[in-house]
Amino acid sequence: MLGDISDEETNDIIMMMSKSVRRNMLKRNIVESQIFPVTHYICVACYILYDQSYLYNILKKITSNISPEEIALRSKCLGSPLNHLAFYSFAMLYLHGRAQVINDNLYKKNKGVANVIIEPEEKKKETKFILDFWRRLSPNYLNEKTLIVEHNNLTVLSDDYISNLKDQMIPIANESDLLKKVKQTIAHLTIFNFLFQAECRAGIFEHGPYYFEKNSEPLVFKEFQFIYSGKKMFGVDLSDYFPHKISNPSPISNIIFGMTLKDMNKLEFNDWGTLFAQPSDFTKNITSIGLWTKEESHPKDLRYPENLGKLIPLSHEILDDLMQFAKAATRELYIDFAKWSFLKKLMLGTNLYVNFPALYSGYAGIENDFNWSWALDYAEGKTLKSDLINPDRIEFYIKNLEKWKGAHYFLKRALDGPRIRRNNPFYYYLQD
């Protein structure tokens, strides 16, 4: 039964995730966007996920239709709407919200506020349910059967899956013009994606290295998901999830780049699906490339391993179309976003971070059981259509975070020394 884990097991997961997130955070360069209040909207979203039991209430309904193990197995393919970035963020964002609330409650108690319960028993049960669900995801998804990336490799595809792609890879030795076009397309799609996703990494996923039989050259993949095509994505209508429209949609909603590489000094991946390579610009190290798009099938219809969706090989001519799309869409979005109010930009980012359960609900076939537009309704002063949300609490979160310029005060715990962290981890043990 989901959630049937001990305090000790729960604390072990909290400690592991505390170490992992802290390690990944300290290795990451944080640059606040001049367009979106990124840190502020992330912290608002995390408050909602935990404090309003938003993730828990949605997940209860999802798990009545599908198990976390099945979600993980259906995702072991290229072009999956859920991947390790999504699974890792599932636990990270919830624990982040939990830490914010615990920190707030500890502050109140230290100030002498009466009857403060640091972590109520009901919230402990919710946390156990969330973490039990999560610990059944990644071990059934990652080839290493682990919860987090432990050896700098992020591999999820089977050898058989990989071998079927070999004949679709095209050698590109001495194809300097094509290599240049690949580099430019990836760059323009990256810029577009970050702007489209309110300056977060959602939609980009890198993983590998893999190897073809009798070929020592590593194979890595870079995927772009949720490219605006004006159509359903993975069979799901996400129009409420992406309220910003683009005049000239992309010809495809996703593209996967597969690249074999030579003479690489380093290929390392983190839990956010980010590749760290030496040389960092490995364009000249590419020996072959494959381009695919994933068919638009509903995730509730996928089955492991016989039906993980159809990959459609793409010709290199698609690169020109994608570059043209990305340039025009980026320009259009920038002009549009610049006119938005602070609250609307903040709630767009909040929407992206707090409504990630929409993708999980699609695997259960119940995505239409929930309203996903409430965050943008809130920004426009409309009545919310979701009974899972208390709008008065959203106002509290926004104003409370203004005291720290959007970044919750608990984040300073990432700078605690090893002696403190040993007994008091970044994300807090279960509280009495």
Residue pairs with C-beta under 8 A, 6 or more apart in sequence:
2 63
2 68
2 129
2 132
2 133
3 125
3 128
3 129
3 132
4 128
4 132
5 128
5 131
5 132
7 430
10 124
10 127
10 128
10 131
10 430
11 429
11 430
13 91
13 131
13 134
13 135
13 147
14 95
14 131
14 425
14 427
14 428
14 429
14 430
15 425
15 429
16 147
16 148
17 91
17 92
17 95
17 148
17 427
18 95
18 421
18 425
18 426
18 427
19 421
19 425
19 426
20 148
20 271
21 92
21 95
21 96
21 426
21 427
22 414
22 421
22 426
24 270
24 271
24 272
25 414
26 414
27 270
30 39
32 38
32 39
33 199
35 195
35 199
35 334
35 337
35 338
35 345
36 198
36 199
36 337
36 345
36 346
36 348
36 349
37 342
37 345
37 346
37 349
37 406
38 198
38 199
38 200
38 349
39 405
39 406
39 407
40 346
40 349
40 398
40 401
40 405
40 406
40 407
41 198
41 345
41 346
41 347
41 348
41 349
41 350
41 353
41 406
42 93
42 96
42 200
42 349
42 353
43 96
43 100
43 397
43 401
43 406
43 407
43 408
44 346
44 350
44 354
44 394
44 397
44 398
44 401
45 93
45 97
45 349
45 350
45 352
45 353
45 354
46 93
46 94
46 96
46 97
46 100
46 353
47 97
47 100
47 101
47 393
47 397
48 54
48 97
48 350
48 354
48 389
48 393
48 394
48 397
49 55
49 93
49 94
49 97
49 354
50 94
50 97
50 98
50 100
50 101
50 123
51 97
51 100
51 101
51 393
51 397
52 388
52 389
52 390
52 393
53 126
54 354
54 357
54 388
54 389
55 94
55 130
55 357
56 126
56 129
56 130
57 388
58 357
58 360
58 361
58 370
58 388
59 129
59 130
59 133
59 357
59 360
60 129
61 361
61 364
61 366
61 369
62 357
62 360
62 361
62 363
62 364
62 366
63 133
65 364
65 365
65 366
66 363
66 364
67 136
68 133
68 134
68 136
68 137
68 140
69 136
69 137
69 140
70 304
70 363
71 82
71 137
71 360
71 363
72 87
72 136
72 137
72 138
72 139
72 140
72 141
73 140
73 141
73 304
73 305
74 80
74 299
74 302
74 303
74 304
74 308
74 363
75 81
75 82
75 83
75 141
75 156
76 141
76 156
76 157
76 158
76 161
76 304
76 305
76 308
77 157
77 161
77 308
77 309
78 157
78 221
78 223
78 256
78 292
78 294
78 311
79 223
79 225
79 254
79 256
79 292
79 293
79 294
79 309
79 311
80 294
80 308
80 309
81 225
81 233
81 234
81 299
81 359
81 362
82 299
82 359
82 360
82 363
83 141
83 156
83 205
83 207
83 223
83 273
84 138
84 141
84 142
84 149
84 154
84 156
84 205
84 207
84 271
84 273
85 201
85 202
85 205
85 271
85 272
85 273
86 356
86 359
87 134
87 137
87 138
87 141
88 138
88 148
88 271
88 272
89 272
89 356
90 133
90 134
90 137
90 356
91 130
91 131
91 134
93 353
93 356
94 127
94 130
95 427
96 427
98 123
98 127
98 427
98 428
99 408
99 410
99 413
99 426
99 427
99 428
100 408
100 410
102 118
102 119
102 410
102 428
102 431
103 408
103 409
103 410
103 428
104 400
105 116
105 117
105 118
105 119
106 118
108 116
109 116
109 118
118 431
118 432
119 430
119 431
119 432
124 430
127 430
134 147
135 147
138 146
138 147
138 148
139 145
139 146
139 147
141 156
142 149
142 154
142 155
142 156
143 155
143 156
143 157
143 158
144 150
144 151
144 153
144 155
148 271
149 269
149 270
149 271
152 267
152 268
152 269
152 270
153 208
153 209
153 269
154 206
154 207
154 208
154 269
154 270
154 271
154 273
155 207
155 208
155 209
155 210
156 207
157 210
158 305
159 213
161 308
162 210
162 211
162 212
162 219
163 212
163 213
165 258
165 290
165 311
166 212
168 290
168 292
168 313
169 258
169 260
169 288
169 289
169 290
170 288
170 289
170 290
171 287
171 288
172 178
172 179
172 286
172 287
172 288
172 289
173 287
178 289
178 316
179 283
179 284
179 286
180 283
181 316
181 319
181 320
181 323
182 257
182 283
182 286
182 289
182 319
183 281
183 283
184 323
185 319
185 322
185 323
185 326
186 222
186 257
188 322
188 323
188 326
188 327
188 330
189 224
189 227
189 255
189 322
189 326
190 204
191 326
191 330
192 227
192 325
192 326
192 329
192 330
192 333
193 203
193 204
193 224
193 226
193 227
194 200
194 201
195 330
195 333
195 334
195 337
196 203
196 226
196 228
196 242
196 244
196 329
196 333
197 203
197 226
197 352
198 345
198 348
198 349
198 352
199 349
200 349
200 352
200 353
201 272
201 273
201 274
202 226
202 352
202 356
203 224
203 225
203 226
203 227
204 222
204 223
204 224
204 225
204 273
205 221
205 222
205 223
205 225
205 273
206 220
206 221
206 222
206 223
206 269
206 273
206 274
206 275
207 220
207 221
207 223
207 269
207 273
208 218
208 219
208 220
208 221
208 267
208 269
208 275
209 218
209 219
209 220
209 267
210 218
210 219
210 220
210 221
211 217
211 218
211 219
212 219
212 260
215 260
217 260
217 261
217 262
217 287
218 260
218 261
218 264
218 267
219 258
219 259
219 260
219 261
220 258
220 259
220 261
220 267
220 275
221 256
221 257
221 258
221 259
222 256
222 257
222 259
222 275
223 254
223 255
223 256
223 257
224 254
224 255
224 256
225 233
225 253
225 254
226 233
226 238
226 242
226 253
226 254
227 250
227 252
227 253
227 254
227 255
227 325
228 242
228 245
228 246
228 249
228 250
228 253
228 329
229 249
229 250
229 251
229 252
229 253
230 245
230 246
230 249
231 249
231 253
231 296
232 238
232 296
233 253
233 254
233 296
234 296
234 297
234 298
234 299
234 362
235 296
235 297
235 298
235 299
235 301
235 362
236 298
236 299
236 358
236 362
236 367
238 358
240 371
240 372
240 373
240 376
241 351
241 352
241 355
241 358
241 372
243 348
243 373
243 376
244 333
244 336
244 337
244 348
246 329
246 332
246 333
247 328
247 332
248 325
248 328
248 329
249 325
250 321
250 322
250 325
250 326
250 329
251 318
251 321
251 322
251 325
252 293
252 314
252 318
252 322
253 293
253 296
254 293
254 294
255 291
255 292
255 293
255 314
255 318
255 322
256 290
256 291
256 292
256 293
256 294
256 311
257 289
257 290
257 291
258 289
258 290
258 291
258 292
259 286
259 288
259 289
259 290
260 286
260 287
260 288
260 289
261 267
261 282
261 285
261 286
261 287
262 285
262 287
263 285
264 277
264 278
264 279
264 282
264 285
265 278
265 279
266 276
266 277
266 278
267 275
267 276
267 277
268 275
268 276
268 277
269 275
269 276
270 276
279 285
290 313
291 313
291 314
291 315
291 316
291 318
291 319
292 311
292 312
292 313
292 314
293 311
293 312
293 314
294 309
294 310
294 311
294 312
295 309
295 310
295 311
295 312
297 309
297 310
298 362
298 365
299 359
299 362
299 363
300 362
300 363
300 364
300 365
301 307
302 308
302 309
302 363
337 345
340 348
341 379
343 379
343 398
344 376
344 379
344 380
346 379
346 398
347 375
347 376
347 378
347 379
348 375
348 376
348 379
350 375
351 372
351 375
351 376
354 375
355 372
355 375
357 370
358 367
358 370
358 372
361 367
361 369
361 370
370 386
370 388
371 384
371 385
371 386
373 385
374 384
374 385
374 386
374 389
377 383
377 384
377 385
378 384
378 389
378 391
378 394
384 391
401 407
401 408
403 409
413 426
414 426
416 424
416 426
